[in-house]
Amino acid sequence: NVSILLRVLQNLLKEGVPIRDIRTIAEALADASSRSQDPDVLTSVVRVALSRLISQTLVGVEEDLAVITLQPDLEQLLLQSVQQARQTGGSASDAVLEPSMADKLLKSVLEAGQKQELAGKPAILLVSSAVRTMMARFVRTSMPTLSVLAYNEIPDSKQITIVATVGA
């Protein structure tokens, strides 16, 4: 379906993911389209297929990937919010956070991301795949330079170093 393909490509471009490897994108979509027609789900599948390209875009050939993570209890809370949204017929981006918690979370993530950029490193937030889409949309307007990656999008060739852990 062309409209789904376009939505997936738009999603990738909004997050700064190069779409020049159209062959890999098409193969990933062909494999996953029998399981889902949700553009967000398909975008996640394509991102995993493009993981090497995504990490190369962020850190080049450097082996080390300096990342910001979320405290486990916070990530669990976000996961529950996403699951609740899906149970009511929505998608991950429909997940709702309590406003003061959302403000604290955004402030903490932005501070950690800005510290990374001041240190000359790309700002990367590493989260579980279930909350990646929600977090990417959550931070996009406040800090477009912050990349949100899922654990399954990190190639085996990269070494992860946690530089900050954010709580709410």
C-alpha positions in Angstrom: 0.0 0.0 0.0 1.5 3.3 -1.2 0.0 5.4 1.6 1.6 3.2 4.3 4.9 3.3 2.5 4.7 7.1 2.4 3.8 7.3 6.1 6.8 5.1 7.0 9.2 7.2 4.9 7.8 10.4 6.5 8.3 8.9 9.9 11.9 8.1 9.1 12.6 11.5 7.7 11.0 13.3 10.7 13.5 11.5 12.9 16.5 12.3 10.6 16.9 8.7 9.3 18.3 8.7 5.8 16.1 6.9 3.3 18.6 6.4 0.6 18.8 2.6 1.2 15.4 2.1 -0.3 16.1 -1.6 -1.0 16.5 -2.4 2.7 13.4 -0.4 3.5 11.4 -2.2 0.9 12.6 -5.6 2.0 11.8 -4.9 5.7 8.3 -3.6 4.8 7.7 -6.6 2.6 8.6 -9.0 5.4 6.6 -7.2 8.0 3.5 -6.1 6.1 1.8 -9.4 6.6 2.0 -9.0 10.4 0.9 -5.3 10.6 -0.3 -2.4 8.6 0.3 0.1 11.4 2.9 2.7 10.0 4.4 3.1 13.5 5.0 -0.6 13.8 6.4 -0.8 10.3 8.6 2.2 10.9 10.1 0.3 14.0 10.8 -2.7 11.8 12.5 -0.6 9.2 14.6 1.2 11.8 15.9 -2.1 13.0 16.8 -3.1 9.4 18.6 0.3 9.0 20.3 0.1 12.5 23.9 0.2 11.0 23.1 3.2 8.9 21.4 5.0 11.8 24.3 4.5 14.2 26.8 5.4 11.4 24.9 8.6 10.8 25.1 9.4 14.6 28.7 8.4 15.5 30.4 7.5 12.2 32.8 4.6 12.6 33.3 5.2 16.3 32.7 2.0 18.3 31.5 3.8 21.4 27.8 4.9 21.6 27.4 7.3 24.5 23.7 7.2 25.5 21.2 8.5 28.0 18.8 5.9 29.5 15.7 6.1 31.7 15.4 4.7 35.2 13.8 1.2 35.0 10.8 2.2 37.0 10.1 5.2 34.8 10.5 3.1 31.7 8.0 0.6 33.2 5.6 3.4 33.8 5.9 4.6 30.2 5.4 1.0 29.0 2.2 0.7 31.0 1.0 4.0 29.5 1.7 2.7 25.9 0.0 -0.6 26.6 -3.0 1.2 28.0 -3.2 3.4 24.9 -3.0 0.3 22.6 -5.7 -1.6 24.6 -8.1 1.3 24.0 -7.5 1.1 20.2 -4.8 3.7 20.0 -1.1 3.6 19.1 2.0 4.2 21.2 1.9 7.9 20.3 -1.5 8.1 22.1 0.0 7.3 25.4 -0.7 9.8 28.1 1.5 11.0 31.0 0.5 13.0 34.0 1.4 16.6 33.1 3.8 17.4 35.9 5.6 14.1 35.4 5.8 14.8 31.7 7.3 18.2 32.4 9.9 16.8 34.8 10.8 14.0 32.3 11.2 16.4 29.4 13.3 18.8 31.5 15.6 15.9 32.7 16.0 14.5 29.2 16.7 17.9 27.7 19.4 18.7 30.3 21.1 15.3 29.8 20.9 15.8 26.0 22.4 19.3 26.2 25.2 18.1 28.3 26.0 15.5 25.7 26.0 18.1 22.9 28.2 20.5 25.0 30.7 17.6 25.4 30.8 17.3 21.5 28.8 14.1 21.4 25.5 13.3 19.8 22.5 13.3 22.2 21.1 9.8 22.1 18.3 8.5 24.4 18.2 4.7 24.5 14.9 3.1 25.5 12.9 -0.1 25.0 11.4 -0.6 21.5 7.9 -0.5 23.1 8.3 3.2 24.2 10.7 4.4 21.5 8.0 5.9 19.2 6.3 7.7 22.1 9.5 9.2 23.4 10.7 10.2 20.0 7.5 12.2 19.5 7.6 13.5 23.0 11.0 15.1 22.7 11.0 16.0 19.0 9.8 19.6 19.2 11.8 20.5 22.3 15.1 19.0 21.1 15.1 17.9 17.4 18.8 17.0 17.7 18.1 14.3 20.3 18.0 10.9 18.7 15.8 8.2 20.4 17.0 4.7 19.7 15.6 1.3 20.8 17.9 -1.3 22.2 17.2 -3.6 19.2 18.4 -0.8 16.9 22.0 -0.9 18.2 24.3 -2.9 15.9 26.5 -5.6 17.6 29.6 -3.7 16.5 28.8 -0.8 18.8 29.8 -0.5 22.5 27.2 1.2 24.6 28.3 3.6 27.4 25.6 5.1 29.6 26.5 8.7 30.4 23.3 9.7 32.2 20.2 8.0 33.6 17.0 10.0 33.7 14.2 9.7 36.2 11.1 11.7 36.7 
